[in-house]
């Protein structure tokens, strides 16, 4: 039961109006059509029960009918917020956020995510956690050492050409992050643009060129991390984000729950959106036959 009581007489109101100002409005919550309609239902109820002719003194106390309604609704504020939050939580628990058409493929099934570990495959196990979460969402996932970036690029380009993969996503940690710019350039030369690439704390200076929808580089500036440099040949979006102030470190950045949520969130957004990428250069096939040597990967075996 909702119970509103007003006992104080307004200014300029005589004793004959006091009883009119002492009112009680009791309405069963079950009578309301829906939680989001309670305020409007309340306005209608008050308008019907307390009109100007029946309660002139009550209107004088608040100046206008609108003032009376506003005063009454202010009484509702303590319970309005919790009720609205509970309603939203209930709706989210009983209904899906988005449902794909019956015959449409899920975005994750058309996306292939390649995750490149660092040296020795023992310091980048956070990528395995990300891969497991992505697999649960239906994404095609490949986890490998950074040294296999070239063969993975050829495999991804072949799948892209036959239409098996429509969205290519790259994620790398440490030396795997160092190899990402070379893998992006390789895929661009093969005519398979990368939709999203995410580097986690590359410890070598790298530069980015070619086509890429979005490149995000999380690095620890107060450690060994380095930002990625933009070249004139880059056609895409580049973001360098220093996460050192958040307490991240080189050996823990891939295992951080915050970073993993950011990575998975960006991958989900890339899988759903379909922005137009820059056109394929005409010399793509020619350059694919003679790819340029990697810029920074060769020296990564000596360091993380």
Order of alpha helices (4+ residues) and beta strands (2+ residues): beta-alpha-beta-alpha-alpha-alpha-alpha-beta-alpha-beta-alpha-beta-alpha-beta-beta-beta-alpha-alpha
